[in-house]
Amino acid sequence: PIITYFYILGKNARNASQKYLGKIEYLTHQRHSSIKHFIAFGEAAFDKLSVWCNDITLDQIIFPDRQLFLDNIAQNKGGVIFTAHLGNIEIARALGMLTTSVKINAIVFSEHAKKFNSALEKIHPSFNLNLISVTQIDLSLAMALKDKVDQGEFIIIVGDRTSTTQPGRSTSVNFLGEKANFPQGPFILANLLQAPVYFMLCLKEKHTRYHFIFELFEEQLVLKKKDREKQLEVYIQKYAKLLEDYCIKYPLQWFNFFDFWQNKK
């Protein structure tokens, strides 16, 4: 009933969902219900609670590239992790279940990160996920994060949400059959940190099992001054193609309920 209420009254979100699923249908010839898209979002919210209450265990997680992650930890080798609003990234806490020596720092564009960190500490004192609240990515932030990476920590940042304060810092690439703007910030940050870059998602399968994606994106992002914009476009297009492939496989789990293609260049 709650999901139905928001589905009926949330006109903009509903229209955005239908537009996105229409693109999926055009590419795959498979139709998906928008109300089911909303229901999947509601279920993901419950899954987040389950994670922080220890109701989701490693037995429920399919992690094909687990050894790649563990090898990095063993070498005390930090890095940057690109993720997206696809699936349930809260399950990233499973990384802490694998080894208590890893520290995950998630970049969030929210002023509530400190309060949320405090709440998580009360729920689970040993959790190794630190939320870092930012309004924009700048050199001072990059320097602070470089220290963390050098100490073997990981920096997680989403790459499918353009900045509300600096919408111009984006690049238009192909995504689900049409040009869409993706933020430059995550890719510029990865270049400044001079660390390995990974792509990570956690996607829900049937019977409350979760498929953990953790794969190498680039050994290091290199942006030379001369061809900076072209190189940015190459990396961002690569990210968009990865996101597109998984959106097609898990269409109801991309939770961007706004018109992603509205600000085309």
N, C-alpha and C positions, 0 to 999 in steps of 0.2 A: 504493500500500500504506500509506503514512503517513497519508493522509487517511482511508482506511478504518479504520485503527486508532483514530484520534481520533473518528471517527463512531460506532464501536461502543461505545467506552468513555465518550465524552462524553454521558452521558444527558441532562443538563440542557440542554446546547447543542443536542443533537438535537431534544429536545422543543420548545425555543424556536423552532428553525428550522421545524419542522413546523407549529407554531401560526401563525407569521407567514405561511408559504406557504399555509396554509389560509384565511387572510383574503384573500390575493391571489386564490385560486381562487374564493372566494365572490363577490368583486367583478367578476372578469373571466371566470369560467367556464373558466379555463385552469389546468391542473394542472402543478406543477413539483416535481421530485424534490429531496428534502432532501440526498441525497448529492451531487447536482450543486451545491447551494448551498455545501456544504463544499469541493468541488473548486474552485469559483470563488474561494473565500477563499484556497486554496492558490496558485492562479494569480496572485492579486493580490499575494501575498507575493513571488513571483518577479519580478513587474513592478516592485515597489519597488526590488529589487536592480538591475534593468535601468536604472531611472531614474538611480540614483546612479553607475552605471558608464557612463553616456552611451550606452547602447544604444537609447534611445528618443529620436527626433529630432522636430523640429517638423513634418517631413513626415508623421508618423504622427498628428498631432493636428488634429482638426477644431475650429476655434475661430470660430464665427459672429460673436461679439461682440468680436472682437479689437480693433477700432477703439475701442470704448468704453473698454477697458482702457488702450490707448495714449494716448488723449486725456487720461485722468486723469493719466498719468505726465507728459505734456507740460506739464500745468498744475501739476505738483508737488502734486497733490491726493491726499492719502492717504484712507484709509477703513477701515471694518470689513467683513470678509467672513464671512458665515455659511456654514458647510459642514456636512457630516454624514458618518456612517459608511457612506455610499453611494458605490460606485465606488472610485477610488484617488486620494485627494487628494495622494499623493506626487508625482503628475504636475504638481502646482502648481509644481514646479521649472521647468516649461516657461515660466512667466512670466519667469523669469530668463534664459531663452534669447532671449526677445523683446527684452529690453533689460536691460543691466547696471546701469541707474540705479535700478531698483526694489528695495526692501528689504521682504521678507515676514517678519512675526513671527507664529509660530504658538503659541497658548496651549495648553499641554498639562498635564494633571493627573498629572504623573509626576516623580519625583525624579531621573530619569536623563537629563533634558534636557541638562545641561552635558556629560556624558560623550558623549552622542550628537552634540552640536554639535561637540565636539572631533574625533570620528571622521569626521564629514562634512568638516571642514576638511582632514583628511589625504587623504581620497579626492578632494576637489575644492576647492582653496583659494579659488576665486572664487565659491563658492556664496553665494546671497543669501537663504537661509532661516534664520531664527534661532528656535530653540525656547525658549520661556519657560515654565519650570516653576512652577506655582502650586498651592496647596492650596485656595484660595478667592479669589473676586473681591471686592476691597475698594477703599476710596477711594484708598489709597496706590498700589495697582496701577493704578487708573484714571488717576491723575495722571502716572505714569511713561509709560503708553501714550499719553496725550494729547500728550505731547511728541513721541513718534514719529510720530503721525498728522499733527501740525502740520508735521513735516519732510517730509511726503509719503510716509510709509511705510504699509504695510497691516498690519492685525491680523486674523488668521484664528482663528476659534473654532468648534467644533462645537456644534450646538444640539440634538442628539438623545441626550444622555447626562446623566442627572441625577446630582447630586453624591452621593458616598458619605459625605461628612462633614456635609453639610447637605441631606438629602433633602427637608426641608420646604419649601425654596425652589423650588417647582415649581408649574406651573399645568396643570390637567387640560383637555385639548381633544380634539376628534374626530380620530382617526387610524386609517385603514383600517377604518372601521365601528365603532369602539369608543373610549371615552375612554382616554387615556393621558397620563401626566405628562411634561411637558417642562420643562427648567430655565429659571428666570427670569434667571439670571446673565448670559448673553450679551446679552440684550435690555436689561437694566439698564446693562451696560457700554457698549453702543452709544449709549444715551441720554446717559451721562456724557461720552462722547467727542465728542458733537455733530459727527458726521462722516457723510458718505454711507455707506449700508449696502448691501452687495451679497450676492447668493446665488451660490455657486460649487460646482460638482461636476465631476468628471472620470470619465466613464463609458466602459467598454470596449465597443467595437463588434467586429464580426467582422474577421478578418484583421489582428489586432494594431493596430487603429486606435482612437483615443480621442476621444470627443466632449466638448469642454470647454464647460461651462455657466458663463457669467459675465453676470449680469443685475442690474439695479438692483432692490433690495428696497424701500428707502425713501430719499428724499433726506436725511432725518434722523428718528430715532425721538424722539418727544416724549412724555414721561410727566409729566402734571400731577398734583400731589399729591392733588387732589380725586378724580380718577377713575383713579388709578394702576393698580389691579388690573384694571379693565375694559379699559384701554388695553393693558396687558400681555397680556391674554387675546386681544385682537384681533391683535396682532403675532405672538404665538406660534401662534395658529390659522392665520395666513397662512403662516408657516414650515412648519407641519405639513402644510398642504395642498400646498405645493410639494414637500415631501419625499414625500408620498403619491403625487403624480402621477408622479414619477420612479421611485418604487418599483414602480409598476404597469408602467412602461415597461421597467425593468431589474430585475426581481424577484430575481434571483439575486445581485445586487451590494450588497444592504444587509447589512452584516456586524455586526449586533447579535445575538449569540448568547446572549441571556437573555430572560426573559419581560418584554417591554417594557410589557405591560398589567397587570402584577401589582399595582402600587401605585395603585389608583384612589382618587380622593377621593369 
